[in-house]
Amino acid sequence: MKPDIDHPIQIIFQIQARIADLHPFLEKVFPIAIAEEGRFFIFDKAPLEPRYLLVKTAPTPMPIPQGVRAAFPLEAYDNQIVCVVTEDVFDTLDGYATIFHEFIHCQQFEHGETSLKETLKIYHQAQAKNDFMWEITYPFPYQTPQFFTPYAAFLEAADGEEPEEVLKFREKLAHGLDREDLEYLVWQEWKEGFARWIENRIRSRLGIEENHAGKEQPFSRVSLYEGGSRWIDFLVKYNKINPENIVDLFHKMIKLKG
């Protein structure tokens, strides 16, 4: 591990200066834990200057896979929300865009994510079963016609900027899925879709290829990231939704689904 003054983590502040005007959430950086050889190297921003300092090392509570890109409260750092990565994230501009994607998840955590979860039936069902991985493991009906047919049409319509068609296929989704499945759909579209929407604006600013993984069939959880990004872009353009109020955005996404 390089000394903090020479570490490529410091480039984050150069990137931030180029993109901060894209959304107010990009004006703040978060702690970063780099997982390496069974330890977390935890960096946090210096109090009075744009520089990361290595503030703590701690053993990882479990094996951390190479290539991890995540954001979660870290027990080893007083349960603060932290961006967790491996060293290779600093090898490319794509990696830095991904770091800011994870920073958006940190912002969601600080701006209403927990209270929004409390409105979801699927969240309470998962809590009752001590299912803490429900956001990843929920058995969403990706391969059923009531989902994949209208969702494929929705993605195509959103890509072609066809407002009436977009709303028509969102209506079909609302009528074709039960409450829990709809909640899961909109939750993933809000949480991951919003982060991807910001990430792609960053990528465009930096002159690198946008991330549209998941747009092709067979659909998977990643498809909801792409769908959410397009749905949010649609709502901002055509319904004048304010993307700075993410709690309101979530409620509008639920309300306008059909």
C-alpha positions in Angstrom: 0.0 0.0 0.0 1.4 3.4 -1.1 1.7 6.2 1.4 -1.5 8.3 1.4 0.2 11.3 -0.2 1.3 9.3 -3.2 -1.7 7.1 -3.5 -3.9 7.3 -6.7 -6.9 7.8 -4.4 -5.9 11.5 -4.4 -7.0 11.8 -8.1 -10.6 11.6 -6.9 -10.4 15.3 -6.1 -9.3 16.1 -9.6 -12.2 14.1 -11.0 -14.6 15.7 -8.6 -13.6 19.2 -9.7 -14.6 18.2 -13.3 -18.0 16.7 -12.4 -19.3 18.4 -9.2 -21.7 20.6 -11.1 -23.6 17.6 -12.5 -25.5 17.0 -9.2 -25.1 18.4 -5.6 -24.4 14.8 -4.3 -21.1 14.9 -6.2 -19.9 17.8 -4.0 -19.1 15.4 -1.1 -16.7 12.5 -1.0 -16.9 9.6 1.5 -14.5 7.3 3.3 -13.0 4.6 1.2 -11.9 1.2 2.5 -9.4 -0.6 0.2 -9.5 -4.3 0.8 -6.1 -5.9 0.4 -4.7 -9.2 1.8 -7.4 -9.6 4.4 -7.3 -6.0 5.7 -9.2 -2.8 5.2 -7.0 0.3 4.6 -9.5 3.0 5.4 -9.0 6.5 4.0 -11.0 9.6 4.9 -10.9 13.2 3.7 -8.6 15.6 5.6 -10.6 18.1 7.6 -9.3 21.3 5.8 -8.0 20.2 2.4 -8.9 18.1 -0.6 -6.8 15.1 0.3 -7.4 11.6 1.6 -5.6 10.4 4.7 -5.0 6.8 5.7 -6.8 6.9 9.1 -7.1 3.2 10.1 -6.4 -0.4 9.1 -8.6 -3.3 10.3 -9.0 -6.9 9.4 -11.8 -7.7 7.0 -14.6 -9.7 8.8 -14.8 -12.1 5.8 -12.9 -12.7 2.5 -13.4 -9.7 0.2 -13.4 -10.7 -3.5 -11.1 -9.0 -6.0 -12.9 -6.4 -7.9 -15.5 -5.6 -5.2 -17.3 -2.2 -5.7 -19.7 -1.6 -2.9 -21.0 0.8 -0.3 -22.2 -0.2 3.2 -21.8 0.8 6.9 -18.4 -0.5 8.0 -18.3 -1.8 11.6 -14.6 -1.2 11.7 -15.1 2.5 11.1 -17.9 3.2 13.6 -20.6 2.0 11.2 -20.0 5.0 8.9 -21.1 4.5 5.3 -18.0 3.6 3.3 -17.1 2.9 -0.3 -15.4 -0.5 -0.4 -13.1 -1.3 -3.3 -10.0 -3.2 -4.2 -6.8 -1.4 -5.4 -7.5 -2.1 -9.1 -10.3 0.4 -9.2 -7.7 3.2 -9.5 -6.3 1.7 -12.8 -8.7 3.5 -15.1 -11.1 6.4 -15.5 -13.9 3.8 -15.5 -12.8 2.9 -12.0 -13.1 6.5 -10.7 -16.6 6.8 -12.3 -17.5 3.6 -10.4 -16.2 5.2 -7.1 -18.6 8.1 -7.6 -21.4 5.6 -8.4 -20.7 4.1 -4.9 -20.6 7.6 -3.4 -24.2 8.1 -4.7 -25.2 5.0 -2.7 -23.6 6.6 0.3 -25.7 9.7 -0.3 -28.9 7.6 -0.7 -28.0 6.0 2.7 -27.7 9.5 4.3 -30.8 10.9 2.5 -33.8 8.7 3.2 -33.0 5.2 2.1 -33.8 3.7 5.6 -37.1 5.5 5.9 -38.1 4.6 2.3 -37.4 0.9 3.1 -39.9 1.1 5.9 -42.6 1.8 3.3 -42.0 -1.5 1.5 -43.9 -4.6 2.3 -41.1 -6.7 0.9 -38.6 -5.1 3.3 -40.8 -6.0 6.3 -41.2 -9.6 5.0 -37.4 -9.9 4.7 -36.9 -8.5 8.1 -39.3 -11.0 9.6 -37.2 -13.8 8.0 -33.8 -12.2 8.9 -33.2 -12.1 5.2 -30.6 -9.3 5.0 -29.6 -10.1 1.4 -33.1 -9.6 0.0 -32.0 -6.8 -2.4 -29.8 -9.4 -4.1 -31.7 -12.6 -3.6 -35.4 -11.6 -4.0 -37.0 -14.1 -6.5 -38.1 -11.5 -9.0 -40.0 -12.9 -12.1 -37.5 -11.8 -14.7 -38.4 -14.5 -17.2 -42.2 -14.3 -17.0 -44.0 -12.7 -19.9 -45.8 -10.3 -17.7 -42.5 -8.7 -16.9 -40.1 -9.2 -19.8 -42.5 -8.4 -22.6 -43.5 -4.9 -21.3 -40.1 -4.2 -19.9 -38.3 -4.8 -23.2 -40.8 -2.5 -24.8 -40.4 0.1 -22.1 -36.6 0.1 -22.6 -36.9 0.5 -26.3 -39.5 3.3 -26.0 -37.4 5.1 -23.4 -34.3 4.8 -25.6 -36.3 6.3 -28.5 -37.8 9.1 -26.4 -41.4 8.1 -27.0 -43.3 9.5 -24.0 -46.7 8.0 -24.6 -45.2 4.6 -25.3 -43.1 4.7 -22.1 -46.1 5.4 -20.0 -48.2 2.8 -21.7 -45.7 0.0 -21.0 -45.2 1.2 -17.4 -48.9 0.8 -17.0 -48.7 -2.7 -18.3 -46.0 -3.5 -15.8 -48.1 -2.1 -13.0 -51.1 -4.3 -13.9 -49.0 -7.4 -14.6 -47.0 -7.7 -11.4 -48.1 -8.1 -7.8 -47.4 -5.6 -5.1 -44.1 -7.2 -3.8 -42.7 -7.5 -7.3 -43.6 -3.9 -8.2 -42.0 -2.7 -5.0 -38.8 -4.6 -5.8 -38.8 -3.3 -9.4 -39.1 0.3 -8.3 -36.7 -0.1 -5.4 -33.9 -1.4 -7.7 -34.8 1.2 -10.3 -34.5 4.0 -7.7 -31.4 2.7 -5.8 -29.3 1.3 -8.6 -30.9 3.2 -11.5 -30.3 6.6 -9.9 -26.6 5.7 -9.2 -26.2 4.6 -12.8 -28.0 7.7 -14.1 -25.4 9.9 -12.3 -22.6 7.6 -13.3 -23.4 7.9 -17.0 -23.5 11.6 -16.7 -20.0 11.4 -15.2 -18.8 9.1 -17.9 -20.1 11.4 -20.6 -18.3 14.4 -18.9 -15.1 12.4 -18.7 -15.3 11.2 -22.3 -15.5 7.5 -21.5 -18.1 4.9 -22.6 -21.4 4.9 -20.8 -22.5 1.9 -18.8 -25.6 0.2 -20.3 -25.2 -3.3 -19.0 -28.4 -5.2 -18.6 -30.3 -3.8 -21.6 -30.3 -7.1 -23.5 -32.3 -10.2 -22.7 -32.3 -12.5 -20.8 -33.1 -9.9 -18.1 -31.6 -9.9 -14.6 -31.3 -7.7 -11.6 -28.8 -5.5 -13.6 -31.5 -4.9 -16.2 -33.4 -2.9 -13.5 -30.3 -0.7 -13.1 -30.5 0.2 -16.8 -34.3 0.5 -16.7 -34.2 2.7 -13.7 -31.6 5.0 -15.3 -33.8 5.4 -18.3 -37.0 5.8 -16.3 -35.4 8.5 -14.1 -34.1 10.3 -17.2 -37.6 10.2 -18.7 -39.2 11.6 -15.5 -36.6 14.4 -15.3 -37.1 15.3 -19.0 -40.8 14.9 -19.4 -42.3 15.3 -15.9 -39.9 17.9 -14.7 -39.0 15.8 -11.6 -36.3 17.3 -9.5 -33.4 14.8 -9.3 -32.0 16.5 -6.3 -34.8 15.4 -4.0 -34.3 11.7 -4.1 -37.1 10.8 -1.6 -39.6 12.7 -3.7 -38.1 11.0 -6.8 -38.8 7.6 -5.3 -42.4 8.5 -4.5 -42.9 9.8 -8.0 -41.5 6.6 -9.5 -43.9 4.6 -7.4 -46.9 6.8 -8.2 -46.1 7.1 -11.9 -45.6 3.5 -12.5 -49.2 3.2 -13.6 
